[in-house]
Amino acid sequence: MSVLECKKLSVGYGEKVVCKDITFGVKEGEYLCILGENGSGKSTLLKTILGLNKALAGKIVFDRNKAQLGYLPQQTDIQKDFPATVKEVVMSGFVSKMGIRPFFKKSEKELAYENLKTLGIADLLNVSFKELSGGQQQRVLLARALCSSKEVLVLDEPTNALDSRSKNKFYQLLSDLNKNGTTIIMVSHNLEKVIEYATHIVYLKNTMIFDGTKQEFLESDIAKALNVGVN
């Protein structure tokens, strides 16, 4: 069953089209990675899917029963110095679901703690977010995204500022979540980890030029040009 479909989509800013003719679907349980050169429209596509940017053409179709989205954007310097505890940051993932309700439910507090335990950072509950390492901060932000939705996670270059060891741990966490049923849609430039973990690939270059399984990507001319492929 498709969780999300993009049909003849054009994305960009104002009247400027960054990428066009984007057509692909994401099925429940897939791990889709969006690849492309800098400026190809990867992050713009994610923001359009999330409703942060308006589509310039085409349409996006959600299965609304499945597509509550948890979002982990690229981290900024301001976010790194955010003056709040880990608990406060993670609980903010519920805000979009609260409406006019002023307090968190007991079930929400329990879920937040479970997400922290799943990601191995429950002991950091009352620590200031800005005092954490880069890897710990990304786990906290992932826990926040999981409070928004465990069904579908949307991630934009989630390991950009991490060292090699932290990157490996983070990708393993994503893989474990995916194996437990979370659908993942991610932009990444880390081709090695994409090849290791993703199930499906979309490749952008002003237009969408590839959509298929990881195996199909490995056998494509694009993979050959990028010096990856089947041994």
C-alpha positions in Angstrom: 0.0 0.0 0.0 1.4 3.4 -0.9 1.9 5.8 1.9 2.8 8.7 -0.4 2.7 9.4 -4.1 4.2 12.4 -6.0 2.7 12.9 -9.5 4.3 15.1 -12.1 5.6 17.3 -9.3 7.6 20.5 -9.8 9.4 22.0 -6.8 11.2 25.3 -6.2 10.9 28.7 -4.7 8.6 31.5 -5.9 8.5 31.0 -9.6 11.9 29.4 -9.8 11.6 25.7 -10.7 14.5 23.7 -9.1 13.3 20.2 -10.2 10.4 19.0 -12.3 8.7 15.9 -13.5 9.0 14.1 -10.1 6.9 11.0 -10.0 7.3 8.2 -7.5 5.6 6.4 -4.7 6.6 5.3 -1.2 5.1 2.1 0.1 4.6 1.2 3.7 7.8 -0.2 5.3 10.2 1.1 2.5 13.4 2.9 3.2 13.6 5.5 0.4 16.7 7.6 -0.1 16.7 10.7 -2.4 20.0 11.3 -4.0 21.4 14.0 -6.3 24.0 16.7 -6.7 24.0 19.9 -4.6 21.2 22.1 -5.9 19.3 19.3 -7.5 16.2 19.9 -5.4 16.4 17.2 -2.7 15.7 19.3 0.3 13.2 21.4 -1.6 11.3 18.2 -2.5 11.2 17.1 1.2 9.9 20.6 2.3 7.3 20.4 -0.5 6.2 16.9 0.7 5.9 18.3 4.2 3.8 21.3 3.1 6.5 23.8 4.0 6.9 24.8 0.4 4.1 25.0 -2.2 4.2 22.6 -5.2 4.7 24.6 -8.4 3.0 21.9 -10.5 1.7 18.4 -10.0 0.4 16.9 -6.8 1.2 14.9 -3.7 -1.2 12.2 -2.5 -1.1 10.9 1.1 -2.7 7.9 2.7 -3.9 10.0 5.6 -4.2 6.9 7.8 -0.5 6.2 7.5 1.1 9.5 6.7 1.4 11.3 9.9 5.0 12.5 9.4 7.9 12.8 11.8 10.4 15.3 10.5 14.1 15.7 11.2 15.5 18.7 9.3 19.1 19.7 8.8 20.4 20.9 12.1 21.3 24.6 12.4 23.7 26.3 14.7 20.7 27.9 16.5 19.2 24.5 17.1 22.5 23.2 18.6 22.4 25.9 21.3 18.7 25.5 22.0 18.1 26.4 25.7 15.9 23.5 26.8 16.3 20.1 28.5 16.2 16.9 26.5 12.8 16.2 27.9 11.4 19.5 26.7 12.8 19.1 23.2 11.4 15.6 22.8 8.0 16.5 24.2 7.7 19.3 21.7 7.1 16.6 19.1 3.6 16.3 20.4 2.7 19.9 20.0 1.1 19.6 16.5 -1.3 16.9 17.9 -2.4 18.9 21.0 -4.7 21.5 19.5 -5.9 23.8 22.3 -5.1 21.2 25.0 -2.6 22.9 27.3 -1.0 19.8 29.0 0.7 16.7 27.8 -1.2 13.4 28.4 0.3 10.7 30.5 0.5 8.4 27.4 2.5 11.1 25.6 5.0 11.3 28.5 5.3 7.6 28.5 5.8 7.4 24.7 8.5 10.1 24.9 10.4 8.1 27.5 10.0 4.9 25.5 11.5 6.7 22.4 14.4 7.9 24.5 15.0 4.4 25.8 14.8 2.9 22.3 17.5 5.4 21.1 19.7 4.7 24.2 19.5 8.2 25.7 16.9 7.9 28.5 19.6 8.9 31.0 19.9 12.3 29.4 16.2 13.2 30.1 17.0 16.3 32.3 20.3 17.3 30.6 20.5 20.6 28.7 20.2 20.0 25.0 23.1 22.4 24.2 25.5 20.4 26.4 25.1 17.2 24.3 27.5 16.0 21.7 26.4 16.2 18.0 25.4 12.5 17.9 23.4 12.8 21.1 21.6 15.9 19.8 20.6 14.0 16.7 19.2 11.1 18.7 17.2 13.6 20.8 15.8 15.2 17.6 15.0 11.8 16.2 13.1 10.9 19.4 11.2 14.2 18.9 10.3 13.2 15.4 9.1 9.8 16.6 6.8 11.5 19.0 5.2 13.2 15.9 4.9 9.8 14.1 6.4 6.4 14.2 4.7 5.6 10.9 6.7 7.7 8.5 10.0 9.5 9.2 11.3 12.2 6.9 14.9 13.1 7.3 17.1 15.8 5.6 20.8 15.0 5.7 20.5 13.8 9.3 24.2 12.9 9.8 25.8 16.1 8.2 27.6 17.3 11.4 28.4 13.9 12.9 31.8 12.1 13.1 32.2 8.7 11.5 31.4 6.7 14.6 28.3 8.7 15.4 27.1 8.4 11.7 27.4 4.6 11.8 25.4 4.4 15.0 22.7 6.8 13.7 22.3 4.8 10.5 22.0 1.6 12.5 19.2 3.2 14.6 17.3 4.2 11.4 17.8 0.6 10.0 16.4 -0.9 13.3 13.4 1.5 13.2 12.8 0.5 9.5 12.9 -3.2 10.3 10.3 -2.6 13.1 7.9 -1.1 10.6 8.8 2.7 10.3 8.7 4.0 6.7 11.8 6.2 6.0 12.1 8.9 3.4 15.6 10.5 3.6 17.9 12.9 1.7 21.5 11.9 2.1 24.8 12.4 0.4 26.4 9.4 2.2 26.3 7.0 -0.7 28.0 4.2 1.2 25.3 4.1 3.9 22.5 4.5 1.3 23.7 1.4 -0.5 24.0 -0.5 2.8 20.5 0.4 4.2 18.1 1.8 1.7 15.5 -0.3 -0.2 14.6 2.2 -2.8 16.4 5.2 -4.6 15.1 8.4 -6.2 17.8 10.4 -8.1 17.2 14.0 -9.0 19.1 16.2 -11.5 16.8 19.1 -12.5 14.4 16.4 -13.4 13.8 13.1 -11.7 16.0 10.7 -13.7 15.7 7.5 -11.6 13.2 5.7 -9.4 13.6 2.1 -8.5 14.9 -0.5 -6.0 18.4 -0.3 -4.6 19.4 -3.3 -6.8 18.0 -1.6 -9.9 20.0 1.5 -9.0 23.2 -0.4 -8.5 22.8 -1.8 -12.1 22.1 1.6 -13.6 24.3 3.9 -15.6 24.0 6.5 -12.8 25.6 4.1 -10.3 28.4 3.4 -12.8 29.0 7.1 -13.2 29.2 7.4 -9.4 31.6 4.5 -9.2 29.2 2.2 -7.3 27.6 -1.0 -8.6 27.3 -4.7 -8.4 30.7 -6.4 -7.8 
